[in-house]
Amino acid sequence: MVASAAESGRVTFDSSDQALTDGFAWAKKQALSYVHRGDAVGDWYDASLPNRYAFCMRDVSHQALGAQILGLAPVTRNLLEKFARNVAPSRQWCSFWEITKDNLPAPVDYKNDKDFWYNLPANFDVLHACYRQYLWTGDQTYLNDDTFQNFYRRTTHDYVEAWDVDGDGIPDGLPSYGRRGIPSYNEQLGGHPRQASDLLATEYSAFVAAARMEKLLHHDADAERLLEAGRRVRAIYNREWWNASQKQFYAVRFQDGTFYDGRITEPDFFPVYLEQLPEDGERLQGQLRVVSEDSVNPKLNVEALSYFPEILYRWGLNEPAYRSLIRLVSPALPRREYPEVSFAAIGAFAAGVMGIEPDASSYIVATQSHLTTATAWATLSHVPIFDGEISVRHSGLTETRLTNEGSQVIHWEARFTGKAARLSINGKQSRVRTKPGISYTLVDVRPGQTVMVSRIGAPGPR
């Protein structure tokens, strides 16, 4: 939905769980306090340390979902466009890592085109964020605008080529690069690593996202070329990065080709955060185990902690996801005021707790309750989606109501965990469809209509 300044922040959350309700209220108020309008850069929100008056590539990519729920889609588009516009051959197709409210590269990170801070996953992360924004909004700018199209092409070709030293299709960080080519979002890596798994994860995700957008534009040959490049990255990761003895993936590869035999947060969780990098089966389960164990680490900084609720909910790990979200919105959390925390929490309520998953290309909205025994019911109202809004209410794992507050028919995919014997739509039995791990039914919801889908019989596992 394209929201004006007056329309942003309409979304509300209510539930039987006071901790969740209070947490959402805090996150909404906190995130909206970081929105600024009328500066030289245009409308923007803080996406770095608040006193920098700036936004950086990693933070914007991660905060975009929460910003969407808050009705800030045009603001996010402005920020993503600034990153896309500033890629340049003089910086080996890097953009500016951090841009100020004055529409300038942040001086703390940028001295000149040969001396600047840059985390190599950034271009890829921003590209995937553009695709996710399209799925939520249907904004054709992300598909057709020349600035974005140039950014996608440069990132998936020229950027990779400029930073890939050994010709395997994956960028490399070399000690001589200094702060200009950090091969991870984790900035405390020792030993001058060559690559980290969050770099491979974001690159693979960027190829997949770019391919899907090319497919939507009916550029089938380009889409297949991008998918093949992504498949090569994924194959290298699953073949070379798997630690069979510990049944988990390595996080970091050093200059001599050896691997670090321990855990590092960002490289740990990115392979299951955007597109699924590990293969199904033992490899995927091993990495989910690592992420679940990492999420309770008391030493996590808030930047890393802010990712875990959305990731855990996505994979149906509802209990640890709930605990991680409660921790994220707790007044006791150190540095809770960091902008990424409140925006990420809002995103986790929508995509995580409520399981809302839109696809603007087909006008389909999927929902799936991820409530735990701590929460009997929850309602998220006035959620911006496509060119309108929806409201979703879950009662446990057995009943969901969706209200279409927009002007066009929405195709609703009402999902339930596990295998359902029967589903009903407004009390009338409906066809049960299945995908791995879920049962669902399809129903069209007209403008102004509320539809209830219920599961009849025992619910699936929580």
HURA-V877548 format. One record per pair of residues at least 12 apart in sequence whose ideal C-beta (glycine too) atoms are under 6 Angstrom apart, sorted by the first residue. I is the first residue (numbers start at 1). J is the second residue. D is the distance in whole Angstrom. If there is no record, write none. Layout:
BEGIN
i:I j:J d:D
i:I j:J d:D
END
This chain:
BEGIN
i:1 j:384 d:4
i:1 j:387 d:6
i:2 j:74 d:6
i:3 j:71 d:4
i:7 j:71 d:6
i:8 j:70 d:6
i:8 j:71 d:4
i:8 j:72 d:6
i:9 j:32 d:5
i:9 j:70 d:6
i:10 j:71 d:6
i:10 j:382 d:4
i:11 j:69 d:5
i:11 j:382 d:5
i:11 j:383 d:6
i:12 j:381 d:5
i:13 j:349 d:6
i:13 j:380 d:5
i:14 j:379 d:5
i:15 j:375 d:6
i:15 j:378 d:4
i:16 j:375 d:6
i:16 j:376 d:4
i:16 j:377 d:5
i:17 j:374 d:6
i:17 j:375 d:4
i:19 j:326 d:6
i:23 j:329 d:3
i:24 j:349 d:6
i:26 j:329 d:6
i:27 j:329 d:6
i:27 j:342 d:4
i:27 j:345 d:4
i:27 j:346 d:5
i:30 j:342 d:4
i:31 j:342 d:4
i:31 j:343 d:5
i:31 j:346 d:6
i:34 j:46 d:4
i:34 j:339 d:5
i:39 j:101 d:4
i:40 j:102 d:5
i:40 j:103 d:5
i:41 j:101 d:5
i:41 j:103 d:4
i:42 j:78 d:5
i:43 j:75 d:5
i:43 j:78 d:6
i:44 j:79 d:6
i:45 j:75 d:6
i:46 j:339 d:4
i:47 j:59 d:4
i:47 j:60 d:5
i:47 j:63 d:5
i:47 j:339 d:6
i:48 j:98 d:6
i:53 j:100 d:6
i:53 j:101 d:5
i:54 j:98 d:5
i:54 j:100 d:5
i:54 j:106 d:5
i:55 j:79 d:5
i:56 j:97 d:6
i:56 j:98 d:4
i:57 j:83 d:6
i:57 j:97 d:6
i:57 j:122 d:4
i:57 j:126 d:5
i:58 j:185 d:6
i:59 j:340 d:5
i:60 j:79 d:5
i:61 j:125 d:4
i:61 j:126 d:5
i:61 j:129 d:4
i:63 j:340 d:6
i:63 j:343 d:4
i:64 j:76 d:5
i:64 j:129 d:5
i:64 j:133 d:6
i:65 j:347 d:3
i:66 j:343 d:3
i:66 j:344 d:6
i:66 j:346 d:4
i:66 j:347 d:4
i:68 j:136 d:5
i:69 j:346 d:5
i:69 j:350 d:5
i:71 j:384 d:5
i:73 j:137 d:5
i:80 j:130 d:6
i:81 j:147 d:6
i:82 j:99 d:5
i:83 j:95 d:5
i:83 j:126 d:5
i:84 j:147 d:5
i:84 j:148 d:5
i:84 j:151 d:4
i:85 j:147 d:5
i:87 j:151 d:6
i:87 j:154 d:5
i:90 j:113 d:4
i:91 j:113 d:5
i:92 j:162 d:4
i:93 j:154 d:5
i:93 j:158 d:5
i:93 j:159 d:4
i:93 j:162 d:6
i:94 j:118 d:5
i:97 j:109 d:5
i:97 j:117 d:5
i:97 j:118 d:5
i:116 j:180 d:6
i:117 j:179 d:5
i:118 j:180 d:6
i:119 j:182 d:5
i:119 j:185 d:5
i:120 j:171 d:5
i:120 j:181 d:6
i:120 j:183 d:5
i:120 j:199 d:6
i:121 j:185 d:6
i:121 j:198 d:5
i:121 j:199 d:5
i:121 j:202 d:4
i:123 j:155 d:4
i:123 j:159 d:5
i:124 j:202 d:4
i:124 j:203 d:5
i:124 j:206 d:4
i:125 j:202 d:5
i:127 j:152 d:6
i:127 j:155 d:5
i:127 j:206 d:4
i:127 j:209 d:6
i:128 j:205 d:5
i:128 j:206 d:5
i:128 j:209 d:5
i:128 j:274 d:5
i:130 j:142 d:5
i:131 j:209 d:4
i:135 j:358 d:6
i:135 j:359 d:6
i:135 j:360 d:5
i:136 j:358 d:5
i:138 j:360 d:3
i:138 j:386 d:5
i:143 j:213 d:6
i:152 j:210 d:5
i:156 j:210 d:5
i:169 j:232 d:5
i:172 j:194 d:5
i:173 j:194 d:6
i:175 j:192 d:4
i:183 j:195 d:5
i:183 j:196 d:5
i:183 j:199 d:5
i:184 j:196 d:3
i:184 j:198 d:5
i:185 j:198 d:5
i:185 j:266 d:4
i:186 j:264 d:5
i:186 j:266 d:4
i:191 j:254 d:6
i:193 j:252 d:5
i:193 j:254 d:6
i:194 j:253 d:5
i:194 j:255 d:5
i:195 j:253 d:5
i:196 j:252 d:5
i:196 j:267 d:4
i:197 j:251 d:5
i:197 j:267 d:4
i:197 j:271 d:6
i:198 j:266 d:5
i:198 j:267 d:5
i:198 j:270 d:4
i:200 j:233 d:6
i:200 j:237 d:5
i:201 j:270 d:4
i:201 j:271 d:4
i:201 j:277 d:5
i:203 j:233 d:6
i:204 j:230 d:5
i:204 j:233 d:5
i:204 j:234 d:5
i:204 j:277 d:5
i:205 j:274 d:4
i:205 j:275 d:4
i:207 j:226 d:5
i:207 j:229 d:5
i:207 j:230 d:3
i:208 j:230 d:5
i:208 j:275 d:5
i:210 j:226 d:5
i:211 j:223 d:4
i:211 j:226 d:4
i:211 j:227 d:5
i:216 j:361 d:6
i:234 j:277 d:6
i:237 j:277 d:6
i:238 j:279 d:5
i:247 j:286 d:4
i:248 j:286 d:5
i:248 j:290 d:5
i:249 j:287 d:6
i:251 j:264 d:4
i:251 j:267 d:4
i:251 j:268 d:6
i:265 j:294 d:6
i:265 j:304 d:4
i:268 j:290 d:5
i:268 j:294 d:5
i:269 j:291 d:5
i:269 j:307 d:6
i:269 j:311 d:6
i:271 j:287 d:6
i:272 j:287 d:6
i:273 j:311 d:5
i:288 j:315 d:6
i:292 j:317 d:6
i:292 j:320 d:5
i:295 j:308 d:4
i:295 j:320 d:6
i:295 j:324 d:5
i:302 j:335 d:5
i:302 j:338 d:5
i:302 j:341 d:5
i:303 j:340 d:6
i:306 j:340 d:5
i:306 j:341 d:5
i:306 j:344 d:4
i:308 j:324 d:4
i:309 j:321 d:5
i:309 j:324 d:5
i:309 j:325 d:4
i:309 j:348 d:4
i:309 j:352 d:5
i:310 j:347 d:6
i:310 j:348 d:5
i:310 j:351 d:6
i:310 j:352 d:5
i:312 j:324 d:6
i:313 j:352 d:3
i:313 j:370 d:5
i:318 j:370 d:5
i:318 j:372 d:5
i:318 j:462 d:5
i:319 j:372 d:6
i:322 j:372 d:5
i:325 j:348 d:5
i:328 j:345 d:5
i:329 j:345 d:5
i:353 j:370 d:6
i:354 j:380 d:5
i:354 j:392 d:5
i:355 j:367 d:5
i:355 j:368 d:3
i:355 j:370 d:5
i:358 j:385 d:5
i:360 j:386 d:6
i:363 j:411 d:6
i:364 j:411 d:5
i:364 j:413 d:6
i:365 j:410 d:5
i:365 j:412 d:6
i:366 j:413 d:4
i:366 j:415 d:6
i:367 j:392 d:5
i:367 j:400 d:6
i:368 j:415 d:4
i:369 j:394 d:4
i:369 j:397 d:5
i:371 j:394 d:6
i:371 j:396 d:6
i:372 j:462 d:6
i:377 j:395 d:5
i:378 j:394 d:5
i:379 j:393 d:4
i:380 j:392 d:5
i:388 j:405 d:6
i:388 j:406 d:2
i:388 j:407 d:6
i:389 j:405 d:4
i:390 j:404 d:6
i:391 j:403 d:4
i:397 j:417 d:6
i:397 j:459 d:4
i:398 j:455 d:4
i:398 j:459 d:5
i:399 j:454 d:5
i:400 j:414 d:6
i:400 j:453 d:5
i:401 j:450 d:6
i:401 j:452 d:5
i:402 j:445 d:6
i:402 j:451 d:6
i:403 j:450 d:4
i:404 j:445 d:4
i:404 j:447 d:6
i:404 j:449 d:6
i:406 j:447 d:6
i:407 j:447 d:5
i:409 j:444 d:5
i:409 j:446 d:6
i:410 j:445 d:5
i:411 j:444 d:6
i:412 j:443 d:5
i:412 j:445 d:5
i:413 j:440 d:5
i:413 j:442 d:6
i:414 j:440 d:6
i:414 j:441 d:6
i:414 j:453 d:4
i:415 j:438 d:5
i:415 j:440 d:4
i:416 j:439 d:5
i:416 j:455 d:5
i:417 j:460 d:4
i:418 j:460 d:2
i:418 j:461 d:6
i:419 j:439 d:6
i:420 j:432 d:6
i:420 j:439 d:4
i:420 j:455 d:5
i:421 j:457 d:5
i:422 j:456 d:4
i:423 j:441 d:5
i:423 j:455 d:6
i:424 j:454 d:5
i:425 j:443 d:5
i:425 j:453 d:6
i:426 j:452 d:6
END
